[in-house]
Amino acid sequence: MQVVHLQRPLFKGSLVIRTQPLGIRIFLVGSAAHICLDEFCGRKVQVRETFFAISAIGAGYDDHRNLIEIMLGEFEYFLLSANITGWRCSRGALYTTLDRRDMIEPVGGQRWRGIAALFLGAMLIGSGQSAPRDYPQWRGQNRDGSASAFSEPKVWPEKLTLRWKVEVGEGYATPLVVGGTVYSFTRRDGTEIMTALSADNGQIVWQTKYPAPYKMADPTKAHGQGPKSTPLFHRGNLYTLGISGIVSAFDAASGKLLWQKPAAAEQPFFGTASSPIAEKNLVIFHPGNYGPLTAFDANTGDVKWIAKGEGMYASPMIVELGGIRQVVTMGQENIMGVALADGALLWQYPWGSEGGGMQSITPILYDGTIIVSSYHMGAKALRPILRDGKWRVDVVWDTRDVSLFLSNPVLVGDTLFGLSEKASGQFFALDAKNGKVLWLGKPRQAANTAVVKAGHLLFLLNDDAELLVAKSNRTAFEPLKTYTVAESATWAQPVISGNRLIVKDVSSLTLWTLSPPTSP
């Protein structure tokens, strides 16, 4: 029998792991709000609220039958082994019962009986899964601009219901939602601040701040000193890129600063804006002064690899092309794909910019192609191909009829919807298969629009705090409803989680719901 000592003092009790021929049995003693084991069987282990999750690997049983989840009640004890049968669904969570009862032997010597319950529901984060309503990173769970578990109302309300509003500081970083917590990354009084708030009432759960000196260049003063990069929630931790290039990791449960990398000696002229991404034990940034794509160890901050080339404002994507997991990013001079395993350059495509290197659009994966665009550069679909051990990049289509500056588009089926920087802000629909523009909206609609998709709907948050709800129509712009959601400029991406809309304006964070409110 092996006793595993918990690495964080938020759990009162002991965890005992007993290896048996059929896999792994787990005994848990005590109750928990948050637990995190650094590593077990090579995988990160997380607990949040009343759920415990671990992927069990043993004796060749690395499959769904060996996913171990334990639900904890107050001083209750449950056992779960690999012998799982009888799947059923109840209230949005998957349950299962064991094919027999077993005695549970906690460390204290008491004996309890119980039937294990397997939960793959809303609160589980241990295996890297996100609950349907979670919004854990830039542009949502898949980094594609999708809302999280939005359900269209039968009748759209005349106005939204204000639930709470909190002053959090300046910045354009998108807030995150994980379970019952909202995370906000901002700046105030020369410090950058990571804040956790209750999604129910906006009350602050914890705040962690650190000094972040930054001198703005004149062209940036209109948008303030606040961070523009959206945080990342990954395996129980939060990762941020500050306006001056500081990389930080926080414990999401307590706010403890786990590790940090300093800003570059020369600060980025316009500030950073690229948002981090992660897979397994790697978190990947363009750190410092538009530095090259860099992979850090998620737990320690140790640098695992540094790719060639320089970054810009665009956020990277992780995709699989030619059977190889790779990170695709837009640098100052090239669009490139590097191997996720070691950062080796796989392919690149030259991409200058008439606007002086204003690459800020996250690459979009569509049917084996990468759709890219930037200021004054139109839009292209590129197809990287691996043939006979060598990569080449074919241009599938190229259009100058639309061009993207700061507003990231969304794909709905085969159609790309967004705001072109042409005509001083013009909504558009484009066929992603061939690059044909299907329609163009009226000119002068907005300086910037943050676009979110939810089924057949589009949510378009303009920088003047006007939220448009429209249908994703391939033949014409079809707005349904308009709401005002803030009293100051709204440049940050909004979060749609269930029936909740979370909006970051210049200095405050507001949670709205559709009216009448629905059950959470």
N, C-alpha and C positions, 0 to 999 in steps of 0.2 A: 504494500500500500504506500502511496506517495502523497504527502501533504504539500500542497502548493500554498505558499504564503502570498497574500495579496500585497501589491506594491503601493496601494494608496489607502490611507487610513479612514476611508469613508464607509467601510464595511466592518461591522462588529460580528466576528464569527470566524469560522474556518472552512476551507474547501478541501475535501478529500477526494482524490481520484484513484480509483481502483481499476486496473487493467484486467480484462477477462478475455477469453477466446473470441467472444462475439463482438468485441469492441471495447468501449470505455463506459464505465459507470461513474456518475458524479453524485456526491453527497454534499449538500450545502447546509450550513448551520447559521442561523441568524436572519436578519432582514437587511435589505439594502436600498439605498437611494441611487448610488452610482458605484460601479465596480469596474476596474480595469486591470487585467493581468497583462503584463508587458508582452509575453509571448507564451503560447502553448501549442505544441505540435506544429510550430512554424506559422501560426496564424494569430493575428491580433484578436484579443478577447475583450468584449465591451459589455457593460451593463448600464442601462439608463432607466431611471424610475424603478418600476418593479419587475423588470425583465432581465434575465441573464441569457446570454447566447454564446455558444462555442461550436465550432466545427470539429467534430471528433474524427481523428484519423488513426486507424489502427487495424492491423491484421487484414489489410486489403479491403476494408469496408468504407472507403471514402466516397460515399454517395449520400443521397437524400435520407436514407434510413439512419444514417449516423449523424445527421444534424441534431444537435442536442440543445434544447431550450428548456430553461426552468423558470417557472413563474413563482414569484415569492409573494407571500402575504406576510402580515405582521407576525413574526415568530412561527411561521409555518414551514414545513419541510416536505419537499417532494423529491422523488427519484425519477430519473429518466435514463433508460438504457437504449441499446440499439434495436431492441425487439419492439417494433412499432407496427401497429395495425389499426384499422378502423378510422380512416380519415373522414372528417365531416366539417361542415362550415357553420359557424354561428357568429352573428354580429360582426362580420367582416374579418374574423380571425379564424385560422385553421387550427383545429384541435385534433388530437389523437390520443388513444388510450393504449396502454401496454397490454400485451396478451396474457399478462398475469400480474398479481400483486407481489411486491417485494418489501422486505423489511428495510427501513432506512436506519442507518447507524451513524448518528451525528457524533462528533468528537467528544461531546460531553458525556456520552454513555447512555443517554436516554434513547428509547426506541419509539419510532412513530411509523404509522402506516399511511400510505397514500398512493394514489394513481397519478402518474405524471401527465402533464398537459403540455403539448407542443404548440407554441404560439409563433406564427409567422406574420403577426399582425402589425398594428400601427406603430408599436414602440421599438421594434427590434432593429438594432444597428450592429450587432456583434460580427456578422459576416460581411459587413460592408453594404448590406441592403439598406434601402431607404423606404420608409413608410410612404403610402400614397400621397399624403398631404405634406411631406417634408419638401423643403426647398433648400438643398444643402450647398449650392455653389452657383457660380455665374451662369445665368440663363436657365437654371433649373436642373433637375436630376440628370438629364441627358445633354445639357449645355446646348439645347436647340430652341430655347425660348418657349418651352411648354409650361402651361399652368400645371399645378399639382392638384389632381382630383377635383377639378371644378365641375359642378353640375349646373347646367343652364336652368334658370327659373322658368316656370311656365309663363309668368308675366314679369316683365322687367319693372322694377320699382321706379318711381319718379325721382327718388333721391336715395343715396346710400346712407346707412346708419353709422354714425360715428361711435366707435367703442372706446377708444382712448387716443390720446396724443401726448407725446413726451418729447421734451427738448433733449437731444442727444449730442449735438455738435455738428460741425459742418463736414461736408463730403458727399460724394456721389456713389459710394459703395452700395451695392444692393444689399439689403438686409437678408438674413437667412432665417429659415424656420425649420426647427428640428423638434418634433414632438410638441410639447407645450411651451417651448422656449423660442424667443426671437433674439437673434444676435445682430448687433449693429457695430460697424467699424467707422469711427469718426475722428475728428480733431477738435481740441479746445485748449486755449491758453498754452500753445507751444507743445502740447502732448498729443499723442495718438492714443485713442481709447477704444478698447474692446468692451462692449456692454452686453450682458444677458438680461433679457426682460421676460416677464411672464406674458405669454400670449393672451391670457385671459383678461388681464387688467392693466398691463403696461408697467407694473411695478418692477423696479430694478432688482435683479437677483444677485448680480455681482458686476463689478467694473474693474478692469485692469488697465493702467495707463503707463506710458513710458515717454521720456523726453524725445522729441523728434524735431530738431532744428531744421528749418527749411526757409530759404529765401526765394520768394517768387520772382520770376522774370516778369517784366511788364506785360507781355501778351497774355499771361495766365491769371492776372489779378481779378479779372471779371468772374472767374470760377473758383476763387478761394484756395486756401491751403489744405483743404480736407482731402483725404484719400479718394482716389478714383477707382482703385482696384477692389473687386469684390472678394470677401473672404471665402475660404473653403472649409467645410466641415467634413472630416474624414476620420473614421475609426475612433470617434470620441474626442478628437482634438480639432482645434481651429487653427488655420494657417492664413497669414495676412501678408500683404506687400504694401508698405507705407508709401506716402507720396515721394519721399526721398530715396526709396529703394531698400528700406529696412525690411528684412524677412523675419517673421515671428511665428512661434507656435505656442498655443495656449491649451490648457486642459479645459474642455468645454463644460465640465461639471462644476469646477471650482474657480476658473479664471486664472489659475496659476500659470505664470510664464514659464514654459518648458525649455525653450531655447530661442536664440535670436542671432541673426547675422546683421552686422552694421551696414549703414549706407556707404555708398562709394565715396571716394575722396572728392570727386566732382559730381555735383548733384545733377540729376536729369533736368534739362532746361524747362520742359513742359510738365514735369512730374510723371510718375509712373501711372499706368492704367491697365496693364496686362494682369489678368486674374489667374491664380494658380489652378492646377489640375493635379489629380493623384490617381495612382493605381497601385494596389497592394501596399508595399512599404516605401513607395516613392512619392514625394510631392515635388512638383515641377514648376519652376518659376522662370521669368526673365528678371533677375534681381538687379539691384544697383542702378547704374546709369545706362539703362537699356542694354543690360548685359546679355550674353549668350544664354540660350536655354540651358538651365541647370537643374539637375535632379538631386534632391536632398533625401537622406534617410529620414523618414517621417518621425521616428522616435528620438533620434539624437541630433539631427541637423547636419550630420556628416555629409560632405559632398560625394555623391556616388558617380556622377559623370557630368561633364560640361561639353555641350555640342559646339560646333563651329558656327561662326556668324554672329550677328548682333540682333537684338530684339527691337521692338518698337512698342506700340500701344495695344496691338491685337493680342487676344488671349488664345493659347494653343488648344488643340483638340487631340484626343487619342482615338485613333481609328485602326482598322485592320485592312491592309491592302496587300495583294500578292501573298497572302498568308502570313504576313509579318505585322505584329503590333508595332505601331509607330506613332510618334507625336508630330503633328502637322502644325506649323506656325508661319506667320508672316514676319519676316525681318525687314531691315531697312532697304535691302537690295534684292532679296530673294524670298520666294515661297519655298519651304523645304519640308521634307519628311525625314526624321531621324529615328533610328531604332530605339524603341522603348527600353530595351535591355541594357544598352551601353551608350546611347547617344550618338552612335556612328551615323554619318550622313548617308542616306539612301538615295535621295534624289533632290533636285532643286530646279526652280523655274525663275528666270530673271523677272524682277518686278520693281522697277523704279517707280517714281511718282512725280508727276508734274507739280504736285502740291508740296514737295519737299519732304517726302518720306512719311506721309500721314497715314500709315497703315494701322487701322484700328478695328477692322472687322474680323470677327472670329470665322475661320474657314468653315464651310458647310459641306458635309458629306451627303452626296446624293447618288445612289446607284453606281458606286465605284468611281465617281468623279468628285473633285474638290471645287466648290464654287467660291470664287474670291472676288473682292472688289475693294477699291479704295478711292480716295479723293481725286477727282478728275481722271480716273483710270478706267471708267466703265466697269463691266463685269465679265468674267470668263469662267468657263468650266474646264478644268484640267483633269486628265486621266493619267495618273502615274501607272506604268505598266512594267512588270518584271518579266523579262524574257531572256532566256539563255544566260541567267545570272547577272544581267545588267538592267538597270532602270532607264526608262525614257519617259518623257512627259508629252502627251498629245493634247492639243487644244481641241476640245469638242465643240465649243461655240464661244463667240466673242461678240459682245454688244456694247455700243457706246450710248445707247438710248437711255440707260439708267446708270447711275453711279452712286456709290455709297460712301458717306463720310464717317459719321459717328453712329448712325442708326443701324443696328444689326437686324437683318430680315429673318423671316421664318418660312419653313417649308410646310405646306399643307398638301399632302399627296404629291402631285407632280408640279405644284405651283409655288413659286417664290413670291411672297408678299413683303413689302417694306416701304421705306421712305427714301426716295432718290434725292441727292443733294442738288440735282438740276432743278431749274425753275424755282429756286429758293424754297425747296421743300415740296416734293410731289409724290403722293402715294402711287404705287404701281403694283401690277401683277405680271409675272414673267413665267413662261413655260420653262421649267427646269430641264426638260429633255433637249430643247433646241435653242434656248435663249431668246425666243420670240417674245416681245412685249405684248401682253394681252390687252392691257389698258393702262392709261395714265390718268391720274386724278388732276384736280385743279392745282394751279401753281400757288406758291406762298402759303402752304399749309402749316409749316412749323420749321424752326431751326433744327430741331431734333425730335425724334419720336422713339420711345422704347416700345417694342412690339412683343406681344405675348400671344400665343395661340392656345386655344382650348377647344378641341374637336373642330367643328366647322366655324368657330368664332375667332375673331381677332380683337384683342384689346390694344389700343393705340394711345399711349400716354405721351402727350405732347409736352414740350418743355414749359409751357405756360399753365400747367396744372389741369389741362383739359383732357379727360379720358373719353375716348371714343370707343364704342362697342360696334363692331361691324361683322358682316358675314364674309367668309372667305370665298367670294364670288369671282369666278374666272372671266366674267364678261363685263363687270362694272364695279365701281366702288359702291358698297351698299351699307351705309351706317344705320344702326338700329337705335342707339341711345347715346347721350352725352352727359357726363357728370363732371363737376368740379371737385377735385380731391385734395387741394392744398391752397395755401395762401401765399406761397412763394414758388420760385422756379423748381421744376421737377425734371432733373436730368438723370437721375438714377433709374435703373430698371425696377418696375414694380413687382411685387410678389403676389401671386394669386394662389391661395392655399385653401382648398375646400370652398366655402362661401366667404372667405376673408380676403380682403385686398389690403396689402401693406405698402404704404407710400413713404418714401424718404424725400423730403423737400430740402431746402437750403440747410436747415438746422434741426428740424424735428422729424419724428417718426410717428405715423398715424396708422391706426388699424380701423378699417371700414368693414362692414358686412352688408350683404344684400338685405333688403328689408321686405318682409319680416325675416328675422334671423332664423336660420335652420339649426338643427341639432348638430353639435360638433362631431 
